[in-house]
Each structure stands twice: as C-alpha cells, then as structure tokens.
Amino acid sequence: MLSRPTSGRAFDVRPLLFEAFVCSLAMMSFVAVLGPIARTLGFAPWQAGLVMTAGGLTLALFARFWGRLSDRWGRRRTLLLALGGFACGGVSSFSVQ
C-alpha cells in the first residue's frame, strides 16, 4: 500500500488509511448513542432515522467524487483533505450551543 515515491523515498499511506478507518468507526459509533440523544432532545424516532439516512445518502452520493479526486490527486492528498474537513467539522461542533 505505497503510493508513488517522492524524492527517493516511498510514502507509506497506511497511517492515513488507519485514520480514515478511525474516522469511519467514530461516525458509525454514533449509531449506538443516537437513540438516547434523540430521546433526551425530544426528537421523534423518524427524525433520528432521518439523521442516519442523510449521512448514508451523503456518503453514497459523494463516493464517486472522492474516488475521482483520489485518482487525479492521489490517495495521500485526498485523505489529507478529507481529514482536514473532518477535523474542521469536529472543531465547529464545539461552537454549537
């Protein structure tokens, strides 16, 4: 799982792939806590389901886009861009009250 060598050294993409796995695991862990959170906030069950459906549809709709971007830019740059977006989303969630 090595990408093209840069300046004589091969870049090991495994840490970025592990990071992508951990981010996916974090998002899927949300399923376990969605029910109690929805009940605490007073949401109907269909609203909690809509949240999960929206996430899944977004993933399905943008998979081809990220695949093409990965083919054009390479896995490393694409994963770093995705990690940056994920980090910005996580940081911005702290500003919501």
LUMDO-289998 format. One record per atom (N, C-alpha, C): x, y, z; atom name; residue number from 0. Coordinates in steps of 0.05 Angstrom, whole numbers, padded with zeros to 5 digits. Layout:
REM residues N
- X | Y | Z | CA | NUM
...
REM end
This chain:
REM residues 97
- 00016 | -00024 | 00000 | N | 0
- 00000 | 00000 | 00000 | CA | 0
- 00017 | 00025 | 00000 | C | 0
- 00035 | 00027 | -00018 | N | 1
- 00052 | 00050 | -00020 | CA | 1
- 00044 | 00066 | -00045 | C | 1
- 00045 | 00093 | -00041 | N | 2
- 00040 | 00110 | -00065 | CA | 2
- 00066 | 00115 | -00079 | C | 2
- 00065 | 00132 | -00099 | N | 3
- 00089 | 00137 | -00114 | CA | 3
- 00111 | 00149 | -00097 | C | 3
- 00136 | 00142 | -00102 | N | 4
- 00158 | 00153 | -00086 | CA | 4
- 00161 | 00183 | -00092 | C | 4
- 00167 | 00198 | -00071 | N | 5
- 00173 | 00226 | -00074 | CA | 5
- 00201 | 00231 | -00063 | C | 5
- 00217 | 00243 | -00079 | N | 6
- 00244 | 00250 | -00072 | CA | 6
- 00260 | 00225 | -00062 | C | 6
- 00257 | 00203 | -00076 | N | 7
- 00272 | 00179 | -00070 | CA | 7
- 00261 | 00162 | -00048 | C | 7
- 00242 | 00172 | -00032 | N | 8
- 00231 | 00156 | -00010 | CA | 8
- 00202 | 00149 | -00017 | C | 8
- 00194 | 00125 | -00010 | N | 9
- 00166 | 00118 | -00014 | CA | 9
- 00149 | 00128 | 00009 | C | 9
- 00126 | 00138 | 00003 | N | 10
- 00107 | 00148 | 00024 | CA | 10
- 00090 | 00125 | 00033 | C | 10
- 00089 | 00121 | 00058 | N | 11
- 00072 | 00099 | 00069 | CA | 11
- 00045 | 00110 | 00075 | C | 11
- 00024 | 00101 | 00061 | N | 12
- -00003 | 00111 | 00064 | CA | 12
- -00018 | 00097 | 00087 | C | 12
- -00006 | 00077 | 00099 | N | 13
- -00020 | 00062 | 00120 | CA | 13
- -00030 | 00080 | 00143 | C | 13
- -00014 | 00099 | 00153 | N | 14
- -00025 | 00115 | 00175 | CA | 14
- -00050 | 00131 | 00167 | C | 14
- -00050 | 00141 | 00142 | N | 15
- -00074 | 00156 | 00133 | CA | 15
- -00098 | 00137 | 00130 | C | 15
- -00093 | 00113 | 00121 | N | 16
- -00115 | 00094 | 00118 | CA | 16
- -00125 | 00086 | 00146 | C | 16
- -00108 | 00083 | 00165 | N | 17
- -00116 | 00078 | 00193 | CA | 17
- -00133 | 00101 | 00203 | C | 17
- -00125 | 00125 | 00198 | N | 18
- -00140 | 00149 | 00206 | CA | 18
- -00168 | 00149 | 00193 | C | 18
- -00170 | 00142 | 00167 | N | 19
- -00195 | 00141 | 00154 | CA | 19
- -00213 | 00120 | 00167 | C | 19
- -00201 | 00097 | 00175 | N | 20
- -00216 | 00076 | 00188 | CA | 20
- -00226 | 00086 | 00215 | C | 20
- -00210 | 00100 | 00230 | N | 21
- -00218 | 00110 | 00257 | CA | 21
- -00240 | 00131 | 00254 | C | 21
- -00239 | 00148 | 00234 | N | 22
- -00260 | 00168 | 00229 | CA | 22
- -00286 | 00154 | 00222 | C | 22
- -00285 | 00133 | 00205 | N | 23
- -00309 | 00118 | 00199 | CA | 23
- -00320 | 00104 | 00223 | C | 23
- -00302 | 00093 | 00239 | N | 24
- -00311 | 00080 | 00264 | CA | 24
- -00325 | 00100 | 00282 | C | 24
- -00314 | 00123 | 00284 | N | 25
- -00326 | 00144 | 00301 | CA | 25
- -00354 | 00151 | 00292 | C | 25
- -00357 | 00154 | 00265 | N | 26
- -00383 | 00161 | 00254 | CA | 26
- -00403 | 00139 | 00259 | C | 26
- -00395 | 00114 | 00256 | N | 27
- -00413 | 00092 | 00259 | CA | 27
- -00419 | 00087 | 00289 | C | 27
- -00401 | 00095 | 00307 | N | 28
- -00406 | 00093 | 00335 | CA | 28
- -00429 | 00111 | 00344 | C | 28
- -00434 | 00131 | 00328 | N | 29
- -00456 | 00150 | 00333 | CA | 29
- -00483 | 00135 | 00333 | C | 29
- -00485 | 00113 | 00318 | N | 30
- -00510 | 00098 | 00317 | CA | 30
- -00517 | 00088 | 00345 | C | 30
- -00498 | 00080 | 00360 | N | 31
- -00504 | 00069 | 00387 | CA | 31
- -00514 | 00090 | 00406 | C | 31
- -00507 | 00115 | 00402 | N | 32
- -00515 | 00136 | 00421 | CA | 32
- -00537 | 00153 | 00410 | C | 32
- -00545 | 00149 | 00385 | N | 33
- -00565 | 00166 | 00372 | CA | 33
- -00592 | 00164 | 00387 | C | 33
- -00600 | 00140 | 00394 | N | 34
- -00626 | 00136 | 00407 | CA | 34
- -00629 | 00151 | 00433 | C | 34
- -00610 | 00148 | 00452 | N | 35
- -00612 | 00163 | 00477 | CA | 35
- -00610 | 00193 | 00473 | C | 35
- -00593 | 00202 | 00454 | N | 36
- -00591 | 00230 | 00449 | CA | 36
- -00617 | 00241 | 00438 | C | 36
- -00629 | 00226 | 00419 | N | 37
- -00655 | 00235 | 00407 | CA | 37
- -00677 | 00237 | 00428 | C | 37
- -00678 | 00217 | 00446 | N | 38
- -00698 | 00218 | 00467 | CA | 38
- -00693 | 00241 | 00486 | C | 38
- -00668 | 00247 | 00493 | N | 39
- -00662 | 00269 | 00511 | CA | 39
- -00670 | 00296 | 00498 | C | 39
- -00665 | 00298 | 00472 | N | 40
- -00672 | 00323 | 00459 | CA | 40
- -00701 | 00325 | 00450 | C | 40
- -00716 | 00303 | 00454 | N | 41
- -00744 | 00303 | 00448 | CA | 41
- -00751 | 00299 | 00419 | C | 41
- -00733 | 00286 | 00404 | N | 42
- -00738 | 00281 | 00375 | CA | 42
- -00755 | 00255 | 00372 | C | 42
- -00770 | 00254 | 00351 | N | 43
- -00785 | 00230 | 00345 | CA | 43
- -00766 | 00210 | 00333 | C | 43
- -00773 | 00184 | 00334 | N | 44
- -00756 | 00164 | 00323 | CA | 44
- -00750 | 00168 | 00293 | C | 44
- -00770 | 00177 | 00278 | N | 45
- -00765 | 00181 | 00249 | CA | 45
- -00745 | 00203 | 00244 | C | 45
- -00743 | 00223 | 00262 | N | 46
- -00724 | 00244 | 00259 | CA | 46
- -00695 | 00234 | 00264 | C | 46
- -00692 | 00216 | 00283 | N | 47
- -00666 | 00204 | 00288 | CA | 47
- -00659 | 00187 | 00264 | C | 47
- -00678 | 00172 | 00253 | N | 48
- -00672 | 00156 | 00229 | CA | 48
- -00665 | 00174 | 00205 | C | 48
- -00677 | 00197 | 00203 | N | 49
- -00671 | 00215 | 00181 | CA | 49
- -00642 | 00225 | 00183 | C | 49
- -00632 | 00229 | 00207 | N | 50
- -00604 | 00237 | 00211 | CA | 50
- -00586 | 00216 | 00200 | C | 50
- -00591 | 00191 | 00206 | N | 51
- -00574 | 00169 | 00197 | CA | 51
- -00577 | 00165 | 00166 | C | 51
- -00601 | 00169 | 00156 | N | 52
- -00606 | 00166 | 00127 | CA | 52
- -00591 | 00188 | 00112 | C | 52
- -00591 | 00212 | 00123 | N | 53
- -00578 | 00235 | 00110 | CA | 53
- -00548 | 00229 | 00108 | C | 53
- -00536 | 00218 | 00130 | N | 54
- -00508 | 00212 | 00129 | CA | 54
- -00501 | 00191 | 00109 | C | 54
- -00517 | 00170 | 00108 | N | 55
- -00512 | 00148 | 00089 | CA | 55
- -00516 | 00157 | 00060 | C | 55
- -00536 | 00173 | 00054 | N | 56
- -00540 | 00184 | 00027 | CA | 56
- -00517 | 00202 | 00019 | C | 56
- -00508 | 00219 | 00037 | N | 57
- -00486 | 00236 | 00031 | CA | 57
- -00461 | 00220 | 00024 | C | 57
- -00456 | 00199 | 00039 | N | 58
- -00433 | 00182 | 00034 | CA | 58
- -00436 | 00169 | 00006 | C | 58
- -00460 | 00159 | 00000 | N | 59
- -00464 | 00146 | -00026 | CA | 59
- -00462 | 00166 | -00049 | C | 59
- -00473 | 00190 | -00046 | N | 60
- -00472 | 00209 | -00067 | CA | 60
- -00444 | 00220 | -00073 | C | 60
- -00427 | 00223 | -00052 | N | 61
- -00401 | 00234 | -00056 | CA | 61
- -00379 | 00214 | -00060 | C | 61
- -00385 | 00188 | -00059 | N | 62
- -00364 | 00168 | -00062 | CA | 62
- -00350 | 00170 | -00089 | C | 62
- -00365 | 00173 | -00110 | N | 63
- -00353 | 00175 | -00137 | CA | 63
- -00336 | 00200 | -00139 | C | 63
- -00345 | 00222 | -00128 | N | 64
- -00330 | 00247 | -00128 | CA | 64
- -00303 | 00243 | -00115 | C | 64
- -00303 | 00231 | -00091 | N | 65
- -00278 | 00227 | -00076 | CA | 65
- -00260 | 00207 | -00091 | C | 65
- -00272 | 00187 | -00104 | N | 66
- -00257 | 00168 | -00119 | CA | 66
- -00243 | 00181 | -00143 | C | 66
- -00257 | 00198 | -00157 | N | 67
- -00244 | 00212 | -00180 | CA | 67
- -00223 | 00231 | -00170 | C | 67
- -00228 | 00245 | -00148 | N | 68
- -00208 | 00263 | -00136 | CA | 68
- -00183 | 00247 | -00128 | C | 68
- -00187 | 00224 | -00117 | N | 69
- -00164 | 00207 | -00109 | CA | 69
- -00148 | 00198 | -00133 | C | 69
- -00162 | 00191 | -00155 | N | 70
- -00148 | 00184 | -00179 | CA | 70
- -00132 | 00207 | -00191 | C | 70
- -00143 | 00231 | -00189 | N | 71
- -00130 | 00255 | -00200 | CA | 71
- -00107 | 00265 | -00182 | C | 71
- -00112 | 00267 | -00156 | N | 72
- -00093 | 00279 | -00138 | CA | 72
- -00076 | 00259 | -00124 | C | 72
- -00085 | 00234 | -00122 | N | 73
- -00070 | 00214 | -00107 | CA | 73
- -00084 | 00210 | -00080 | C | 73
- -00079 | 00186 | -00068 | N | 74
- -00092 | 00180 | -00043 | CA | 74
- -00083 | 00198 | -00020 | C | 74
- -00058 | 00204 | -00019 | N | 75
- -00048 | 00219 | 00004 | CA | 75
- -00061 | 00247 | 00005 | C | 75
- -00060 | 00261 | -00016 | N | 76
- -00072 | 00288 | -00016 | CA | 76
- -00102 | 00288 | -00011 | C | 76
- -00116 | 00268 | -00022 | N | 77
- -00145 | 00265 | -00018 | CA | 77
- -00151 | 00259 | 00011 | C | 77
- -00136 | 00240 | 00022 | N | 78
- -00141 | 00233 | 00050 | CA | 78
- -00135 | 00256 | 00069 | C | 78
- -00113 | 00271 | 00063 | N | 79
- -00107 | 00295 | 00079 | CA | 79
- -00129 | 00316 | 00077 | C | 79
- -00140 | 00320 | 00053 | N | 80
- -00162 | 00339 | 00050 | CA | 80
- -00186 | 00330 | 00066 | C | 80
- -00193 | 00304 | 00064 | N | 81
- -00216 | 00293 | 00078 | CA | 81
- -00211 | 00295 | 00109 | C | 81
- -00187 | 00289 | 00118 | N | 82
- -00181 | 00292 | 00146 | CA | 82
- -00184 | 00321 | 00156 | C | 82
- -00175 | 00339 | 00139 | N | 83
- -00178 | 00368 | 00146 | CA | 83
- -00207 | 00376 | 00149 | C | 83
- -00224 | 00366 | 00130 | N | 84
- -00253 | 00372 | 00131 | CA | 84
- -00266 | 00359 | 00155 | C | 84
- -00258 | 00335 | 00162 | N | 85
- -00269 | 00321 | 00185 | CA | 85
- -00261 | 00336 | 00211 | C | 85
- -00236 | 00345 | 00212 | N | 86
- -00226 | 00360 | 00235 | CA | 86
- -00241 | 00387 | 00238 | C | 86
- -00245 | 00401 | 00216 | N | 87
- -00260 | 00426 | 00217 | CA | 87
- -00288 | 00422 | 00227 | C | 87
- -00301 | 00400 | 00217 | N | 88
- -00328 | 00394 | 00226 | CA | 88
- -00329 | 00388 | 00256 | C | 88
- -00309 | 00373 | 00266 | N | 89
- -00308 | 00367 | 00294 | CA | 89
- -00303 | 00391 | 00311 | C | 89
- -00285 | 00409 | 00302 | N | 90
- -00280 | 00433 | 00318 | CA | 90
- -00304 | 00452 | 00317 | C | 90
- -00317 | 00454 | 00294 | N | 91
- -00340 | 00472 | 00292 | CA | 91
- -00364 | 00462 | 00309 | C | 91
- -00365 | 00436 | 00315 | N | 92
- -00387 | 00426 | 00332 | CA | 92
- -00385 | 00436 | 00360 | C | 92
- -00361 | 00445 | 00369 | N | 93
- -00359 | 00456 | 00396 | CA | 93
- -00371 | 00484 | 00398 | C | 93
- -00374 | 00497 | 00375 | N | 94
- -00386 | 00524 | 00375 | CA | 94
- -00416 | 00524 | 00377 | C | 94
- -00429 | 00501 | 00373 | N | 95
- -00458 | 00498 | 00374 | CA | 95
- -00466 | 00495 | 00403 | C | 95
- -00486 | 00512 | 00411 | N | 96
- -00495 | 00510 | 00439 | CA | 96
- -00523 | 00502 | 00441 | C | 96
REM end
